[in-house]
Amino acid sequence: MSTLTTNKNFLSPVGFQFKINSGRYANIEYFCIAASLPSVNLPSVPVPFKGVNLSATGDKLQFEDLTLRINVTENMENYIETFNWINTILQNGTAEDHKEDGTLMILSSHNNVNKQIEFKGLFPTGITGVEFNTQTTDVDFVQVDITFSYTYFEIK
């Protein structure tokens, strides 16, 4: 049975922090400015029955990729950090030894950690390009999106 929530504050899209192994990837963590909580799907399975397909509940969750947006530092440390992580996976032929756990911390209206989404077995699969343009009239700092695959996530 469901009960009406007692906390009627709405979730703020600016109240979050992302944590990852800061000893290895400090610049990804610190300069993260946006994160998208991935979609989760439980696809149905068709079950043939008397000339029609009935829908049965699936038995596996499908997680979409995690995407983080980061501000690129002037010396490009965080871009290079991510590039090197991807390149190391490529050179070693497997991501298994280079997976990390990461946590998306959702903050309350008082900036306290309210929920934690723990991503298990995280590794980067892509980083968007960096555009340089001398014709830009306003200085918009460079941002890139980093796409991560992972095994699963838990909400705590």
C-alpha positions as CSV (number, residue, x, y, z in Angstrom):
1,M,0.0,0.0,0.0
2,S,1.3,3.4,-0.9
3,T,1.2,6.5,1.3
4,L,1.5,10.1,0.3
5,T,5.0,11.5,0.8
6,T,5.8,13.7,3.8
7,N,8.6,15.6,2.0
8,K,6.9,17.9,-0.5
9,N,10.2,19.5,-1.7
10,F,10.9,18.9,-5.4
11,L,14.2,17.5,-6.7
12,S,16.6,20.2,-7.8
13,P,18.6,19.5,-11.0
14,V,21.6,21.4,-9.7
15,G,21.9,19.5,-6.4
16,F,24.3,16.7,-7.2
17,Q,27.9,15.6,-7.0
18,F,29.7,12.8,-8.7
19,K,32.4,10.8,-7.0
20,I,34.9,8.4,-8.7
21,N,38.3,7.2,-7.7
22,S,39.8,10.6,-7.1
23,G,43.3,9.2,-6.8
24,R,43.2,8.1,-10.5
25,Y,40.5,10.4,-12.0
26,A,40.4,13.6,-9.8
27,N,39.7,15.9,-12.7
28,I,36.6,14.0,-13.9
29,E,35.1,14.2,-10.5
30,Y,35.9,17.8,-9.7
31,F,34.9,19.4,-13.0
32,C,31.7,17.5,-13.5
33,I,28.9,20.0,-14.2
34,A,26.1,17.7,-15.4
35,A,25.1,14.1,-15.1
36,S,22.1,12.2,-16.6
37,L,20.7,9.4,-14.5
38,P,20.3,6.6,-17.1
39,S,17.1,5.0,-18.2
40,V,16.3,1.5,-17.0
41,N,14.0,-0.8,-18.9
42,L,12.5,-4.2,-18.2
43,P,11.6,-5.4,-21.7
44,S,8.6,-7.7,-22.1
45,V,9.1,-11.1,-23.7
46,P,6.6,-12.4,-26.3
47,V,5.0,-15.7,-25.4
48,P,3.2,-17.5,-28.2
49,F,-0.3,-18.6,-27.3
50,K,-3.0,-19.8,-29.7
51,G,-1.9,-17.6,-32.6
52,V,-1.1,-14.5,-30.7
53,N,1.9,-13.3,-28.7
54,L,1.2,-12.5,-25.0
55,S,3.5,-10.2,-23.2
56,A,5.4,-11.7,-20.2
57,T,7.6,-9.9,-17.8
58,G,11.2,-9.9,-18.9
59,D,14.0,-11.3,-16.6
60,K,16.8,-8.8,-17.3
61,L,17.1,-5.1,-16.7
62,Q,18.6,-3.0,-19.5
63,F,20.6,0.0,-18.3
64,E,21.4,2.9,-20.7
65,D,24.8,4.5,-20.6
66,L,25.8,7.1,-18.1
67,T,26.7,10.5,-19.5
68,L,28.7,13.2,-17.6
69,R,29.4,16.7,-18.9
70,I,32.6,18.3,-17.6
71,N,34.3,21.6,-18.1
72,V,37.6,21.1,-19.8
73,T,40.5,22.7,-17.9
74,E,42.9,25.1,-19.6
75,N,45.7,22.5,-19.7
76,M,43.1,19.8,-20.7
77,E,44.1,17.5,-17.8
78,N,40.6,16.0,-17.5
79,Y,40.3,15.5,-21.3
80,I,43.7,13.8,-21.3
81,E,42.8,11.8,-18.2
82,T,39.7,10.4,-19.9
83,F,41.5,9.9,-23.2
84,N,44.3,8.0,-21.5
85,W,41.7,5.8,-19.6
86,I,40.0,4.9,-22.9
87,N,43.4,4.3,-24.6
88,T,44.7,2.1,-21.8
89,I,41.6,-0.1,-22.1
90,L,42.2,-0.3,-25.9
91,Q,45.9,-1.2,-25.4
92,N,45.3,-3.8,-22.8
93,G,42.4,-5.4,-24.8
94,T,39.9,-5.4,-21.9
95,A,38.2,-3.0,-19.6
96,E,38.0,-5.5,-16.7
97,D,41.2,-4.3,-15.0
98,H,40.3,-0.6,-15.5
99,K,36.7,-0.5,-14.2
100,E,35.9,1.8,-11.4
101,D,32.9,2.3,-9.2
102,G,31.3,5.8,-9.2
103,T,28.6,7.4,-7.1
104,L,26.1,10.1,-8.2
105,M,25.1,11.8,-4.9
106,I,21.7,13.6,-5.0
107,L,21.5,16.5,-2.6
108,S,18.5,17.7,-0.6
109,S,17.2,21.2,-0.6
110,H,19.7,21.8,2.3
111,N,22.6,20.5,0.2
112,N,22.9,17.3,2.3
113,V,23.4,13.9,0.5
114,N,19.9,12.5,0.2
115,K,20.3,9.6,-2.1
116,Q,23.3,7.8,-3.6
117,I,23.3,6.0,-7.0
118,E,26.2,3.7,-7.0
119,F,27.5,2.7,-10.5
120,K,29.4,-0.6,-10.5
121,G,32.1,-1.5,-13.0
122,L,32.2,1.9,-14.7
123,F,34.5,2.5,-17.7
124,P,34.5,5.2,-20.4
125,T,33.3,4.3,-23.9
126,G,33.5,7.8,-25.5
127,I,34.3,11.4,-25.2
128,T,32.9,14.1,-27.4
129,G,35.1,16.4,-29.5
130,V,36.5,19.8,-28.6
131,E,35.6,22.7,-30.8
132,F,38.0,25.6,-31.2
133,N,36.5,28.7,-33.0
134,T,38.1,32.1,-33.4
135,Q,34.8,33.6,-34.6
136,T,33.0,33.1,-31.3
137,T,31.9,36.5,-29.8
138,D,31.2,35.3,-26.2
139,V,33.6,33.2,-24.2
140,D,31.8,29.9,-23.5
141,F,34.1,27.5,-21.8
142,V,34.8,24.2,-23.4
143,Q,32.7,21.3,-22.2
144,V,32.7,17.7,-23.3
145,D,30.4,14.7,-22.6
146,I,31.9,11.5,-21.4
147,T,29.9,8.3,-22.0
148,F,30.3,5.4,-19.6
149,S,29.2,1.8,-19.6
150,Y,28.8,0.0,-16.4
151,T,27.5,-3.3,-15.0
152,Y,24.5,-2.0,-13.0
153,F,23.6,0.7,-10.5
154,E,22.0,0.6,-7.0
155,I,20.0,3.4,-5.3
156,K,20.8,3.8,-1.6
